[in-house]
Structures are given as structure tokens and as C-alpha cells.
Amino acid sequence: MASQLLSAQKFAMEHLGRVLQAAARRNTVASRRRIRGLSSTAGHTTEKNVPYTTTLKEESTTSKGPSKPVPQTADVVVIGGGSLGCQTIYHLAKMGMKNVVLLERDRLTSGTTWHTAGLLWQLRPSDVEVELLAHTRNVVSRDLEQETGLHTGWIENGGLFIASNKQRLDEYKRLMSLGKVYGIESYVLSPAETKDLYPLMNVDDLYGTLYVPKDGTMDPAGTCTTLARAATARGAQVIENCPVTGIQVKTDDMGIKRVAAVETEFGTVRTPCVVNCAGVWARTLGEMAGVNVPLVAMHHAYVVTERIEGIQNMPNVRDHDASVYLRLQGDALSVGGYESNPIFWEEVSDTFAFGLFDLDWDVFTQHINGAINRVPALENTGIKSTVCGPESFTADHKPLMGESPEVRGFFLGCGFNSAGMMLGGGCGKELAHWIIHGRPEKDMYGYDIRRFHHSLTNHNRWIRERSHESYAKNYSVVFPYDEPLAGRNMRKDPLHEILDYDYYGAYDLQPHNGYRYSQLLENEYTFSFPPHHDVIRRECLLCRNGVAVFNMSYFGKFYLVGPDATKAANWLFTADIDKPPGSTVYTCMLNHRGGTESDLTVSRISPGTQSSPLAPAFDGDGYYLAIGGAVAEHNWGHISTVLQDKNFKCKLIDCSEDLGMISIQGPASRSVLEKVLDEDLGNDAFPFSTHKIVTAAGHKVRAIRLSFVGEMGWELHMPRDACIPVYRAVMKAGSKMSIGNAGYRAIDSLSIEKGYRHWHADLRPDDTPLEAGLAFTCKLKSNIPFLGREALEKQKAEGIRKRLVGFTINERVPLFGLEAIWRNGVAVGHIRRADFGFAINKTIAYGYIRNPEGGAVTTDFVRTGEYKLERMGVTYPAEAHLKSPFDPNNTRVKGLY
């Protein structure tokens, strides 16, 4: 294996135990350093051996020129010869693209890939990631060897997750349940069973373990070399020793920036598409094209031990609570982890290749405590080598993928948070599909660069703080409602409070005392009902029985205006939006495969010559779009791309930061708002799904009669300076009606109880409206064409192969998503979203089910099954629903109580 060839400056049989003691005695410079930017003075060691000494062409390592002539043109240029670059060009070639080129500035794997540990764990707390990992495993363990006859270095020695407490084991049981849906073999072991499997392990402090026999390790050099050979055999070109010096970007006749060419010292390649797979150098490459790449570079380290008797053939180990992993390396172990005070690489060198840093023991020593505790034999084992190299990390510990917002044709495939080998196969396939077909096959929103608001992708403080937190919490238990504490003050609604990020007390910073938000989050750290479950209950029942106010200022708010606005809207939106001004329509937006890119509301507005915060001046037609705030950037990108590709003559205007919004919902909402708004709110005068400009507290407000929770109610969209006075007027008007505030957790419960869909939970880019039970939003009975219509018509004709089904459990069981769905004793899917419904007093869950025989999922198929939902290995009888169990006839939203 390549990692066995690593030989940093060798320690002379120094034992880990003595290293630990010596480090403790030393003056801990790193812990006292205020860091001047939170970095360390650990130096860059240039004299490090590399994993292999020849290129694909067996050329000399001293070669100065490119390994092949640089072509004049290419359909796609992939930049970076690490895991992602090699996987991407392999999948592009496998999907039929011939004229594709990979440019590597040094040699394959020379940046960050060569020194990776190469671990592959099949189970993650994400169904999409489980699928991506499965594809990587298939490519590395099977496909490449069948195609090339070469062994990639895959070793299947299994994986063992360590649980030192009940919560950690509960997390693993959730993974085990999800794994059953995908056929992944796994077992929860007792401490005694763990000892039998891994005799060298200390199990005295264990609560249990999760064993996955078919996990394993990959060889970076062997994998990337084989990928490159498989790609070149299909017509692709892999060119080493060819640094990129520039990216040419040109503006077309529509004012749209597009990739035009890639410049190197040895020639320029004209191309419409560049894929940035440059790892820690991706940010610099992005700057060449005027593209923001929100990642940071950090030191990431492990040590390789001397030989350990009895360690051979043992599984790899992740002890999350000790923040350490133990990777089998022949008859030795690699020991690494994620510390709370990682070292930032402040000045990323352009010439760094096959290089390592000197290990900062003041930072790394914390991992040795956990390693020795887990495998006591390590205390008397010497260290053979240290491996401390650069890795790129992102704000949410997920990769950066997809077409950039700034430049068309500039794709990202970087920021893999030291998991580039694991996720490379799946992500390389999806990225190739993205480039060729315009969208990935799977739901990749969680990786799409557009998940970040454009104001944050070049905000260095936000990127740094959030990336630090995601690194430091990488091994934390993944609780359903955990949220970041870092970077919380970068975008603020009118009622936001300020508190700087404290780096969790690392780098000699003082952690916050009395941090109310942190204390609230601590109560969320459970797989049971949280302590404030009753608070959510009160808010939900207040909305169901009285009136509640929701702050929804975070919603995205766009105007679509101009001569072709209706033409564009007809194409973009599944519902018929060509209605008179004053109408509001709930609709979806699809991709060409019929997958749902968004659900939103579209309100028709009248043209005018006077611009105001509530409407721009425009000629032609106009629409006001209201979209969930977390996905506003994604929606902006989707709509903009469609407008550009179809050459519609209209403008998309973002007014999200200029407008706020509160939603007043419940049986008493009309009575409250009649005291605030200068408008008749009766059913005839102001029916459901309409909107009007009204006056509230002396401010002009757009009132829209809609509901996100299944009650009679109105949304008030208004300028930022109107938010506080209008809010106060509403609260004063409802003071004698027990009005109260309610939060997003209440919205989650109320909406699932009503059967409303949440985009990116119940509804994703790989789910169609027909599968999600939203056929009513699609104008299929009309002859109006819209994006994705052909795919829906084909699906309707052939039969739906998966269907979103609601389930209720009579017991008070907390579910959160990822639970397996069993039908007649067979796993047919998993839960996407779950919550407790307080009005019906039951647990509610939604998930997609499939016919295990491969046939259509008809209503009869759904109704005739006997269902159980599996929570942490325990199954509970469940009742299936194709209609909401709460107010199925929609009388409440119409004001009929």
C-alpha cells in the first residue's frame, strides 16, 4: 500500500507513551499562542519520500515538461490529478466523452491525495452519502479491476465504530437501521463480542460497537493510477507536469460570463468547461476565473507505528468519542483524528508537491491519549513515521460541487474535508453526469456550491469560523437538530442578536459564559424527546387553537419581471401561473428529468412606473416569488440558468435582504389582523391564495393569504424598517387573544401533521411531484409546455416506481428520519422526515417506498401492506396514509372552523 511507503523523519524507536509524557512536560507553545490568525509555526519539511517514483509513462521524476503535448481544444478540462480529478475524468470517459483532458501541475496524487489514510466506511447519517460511498466501493473493489486487470489496492478488513456511551451507540443503531435498506451488513456488538473480534482492544469503558465487515481501505496511488489508465483507454488524456497559469473567461452577448480557455506554460486549451479538482489549491484556481471557492487549508496528521504483534487482519477503528481513528497498515497502525485546535495553512504554496509538514506534537498529542486507551499495546510501540499534510475543509464539512454562480462552465469538485478518497467515486460520477446532462442523477444539493448564500462565499471570517467548527465537531454525535454556533452574525434579520464565535475555547480564547443559545442547543443533544418538547407542543396547539406569529424573514424573495416574464414563468413553474394580478399559486420547479428543484409561491403583480420596496418599476408582466430562505441561492441559480439558456427577455431581482416577513396563523388570525390591516379579510373579500397591498401600522405591506401550517392565516411581506412596528402592532392587537410567538420547530411539526412537503426533506431534485403526491401542482391537463413535463408524462405512463407515504405510530416514539420502512417483513425504503403531531397526538413520518419486485407503487400496493418502522433496531407497527390524517378536506385553511 502507498501509505506503507510513507517515511517521514524516522523516530528512533521512541514509544508513544514516552512521547506523550515528553509533550506534557514541554512548554505548550501552541496552546498559549494567540495565533496571529490562528496558525502554528510548525514548519514545512520538504525532504519527504513520495509513494511512487514514476509517472504513468514511467518518466523521470525530474521531467520539466508535460507528459503529453497539450491539446488546442477540449470539451472538458479537469484540473487536479487527485482522487476527485481522476474519478471525474474516468466517469466522463465512461459516459462517452472522448475529448476530455486532465491537467496535473506535478504528478498524480502529488497534492493532498497521496498522503490520505484511504479509509472507506459504508455507513453515514445521510442516505445520499451511503449511495455515494457504495459507488466508490464498487469502482475501487470491482469495476476498475474488471476493466483494466489491475488491482487498485483495495483491502476489505472491516470497520469498527466504538461507542463509550448510550447516545453514541444509539447513533450507530440508527446507521445500522439505514444500512438494512441498502443491504449493508452490520452488527451491534457487546464489549465481550468486540474483544473476541479485536483481542488487543481495551473494552472496559465500552458501551458497545458497530461492526461493518465489508468496510476497508484504498490505496491512493493504486486507485488514481488505475482510474487514469481506464480513462485514457476510453480516449481521455491525462497530462502531468503541466501547471495551469490562467483561466480565460469571456462575456457573451447576453452579458453572461463563460469559460473560454485554460492557459498553461505549454499552450492554451480552448474549452467551454473547466472542473476545479485542485484540493487546497482550488481557491487560487477559482480566483483565476473570478469564482469564489469557500474553503480553507489545514494541517491534518496521523502517525504510523512500528510493528504490533497480533494486529494483523484487524478491522479499522473509529473511536469518535476519543476523536481518533486506527487504520490497519499491514502489521502496524496509522493513528489520527480531529483536534479542537487544528492548524491553518495560511500561505498555500503553489509549488508544494508530495510534501509534508513537521508534526506539531502540542496539537497532535491529544489523539495519543485516546489511542493508547483503546489499544494499550500502543504505549510500548514505537513510531515509524509521522504524516502531516494539507487538507481542504469547508464550512459545513461537505464538499463543494456543481457549476459556479459567477461563471458558466466553471465546475467545482473540491473541499472534501479529508474524505476525497471515500466520496470520490460517487461524487466523480455525479459530477460527470452534471456536466454532460445539466444535473446530477442523485440529490446533490447538500454538496452544491449554491447551498451557500453569495454574500458568504468570499467572507473569510465566516468561512474560517465555520470551517474550524466543522473540523472540530467532525466526530461529534450527529443529533437531528444540532446547529452551528460559528458564523451566526453574518446575515441578520431585524430581530437578530450579536455574539462572536469563541472557537470553543481553542487557541487560548475564552469560551462564552452564559451563552443562552448554546445552552438551548445542549438540550437538543438527544435521540429522545428533548426537554423542551412541551414548549413546541404549546406553540403548536396555540397555532391550532388560537393564533401564533412566525418570523419568516429568512425567506428568499425575488421579482421576475419583463416582457417575457409570463413566458418564462410558464416554462419554469409546474402550475398554471397565468392568472390575474392579485393571485398567488403554490407550485414546483423541475429539472429536465422531472426532479423537483424547488417548491415556492408565485404571486402575480401589476406593472407600474413607480418603484417601491414592494414592487419594482417594470413593463410587461411581473411575479413575486417567495422561497424558503435556506434554499434561496439554489433557487436563484436554477432560475437564472433557465433564463439564460432559454434567452427569456426578463429580469430576476433579489429583494431578500430588503424585505422581512411574518406569518400570522390560526383560527383567531383574522380577528387579530382586522385590528391591524386596513382591509376586509372576509373569505369573499380576501380568499385563500390571493394577495393585496395593505397598510399596517402606517407601513405598506403585501398581505398574502397562505398557510404553511394548515390553518387560516396571512403572510405579511414588508420593508425591513416596517418589520418591528408591524410586529408590535400585531402582538398588541392579539394581546387579549393569547397571541404568542412560535418557532421553526413548531412549523416542522405543524406542517408534517398537515402533510405539507418540505423541500430537500420530503421533496428533492431526485423526487418528482408525481412521486411526492404533488400532481395537483402540475398543469398536465393543459397543453402548456414546462421544464420537466416530458419526464412526468413518461413516468405517468410507465407507472410510479416510488411513492411518498405518510405513517403514524400510536406509541409516543421519537423519530427523526433515516428509519427503515418494513412492508410485510421486507425493507422497502426509509423515512425522510419525522416529527410529533400534537393535534392528533401521534408520531408522524414520511418516506418513499418502492416495490421490492421492481413494479409500480400503486395506491393498492400502499394500502395492502402491513408496515413497521425501525428505530435503532426496534420495530413499531405503523399505519400508512396517502392523505393527511389532520384536516384532510382542507377546511381550516379556508377559514371554515
Disulfide bonds with the S-S distance in Angstrom:
none
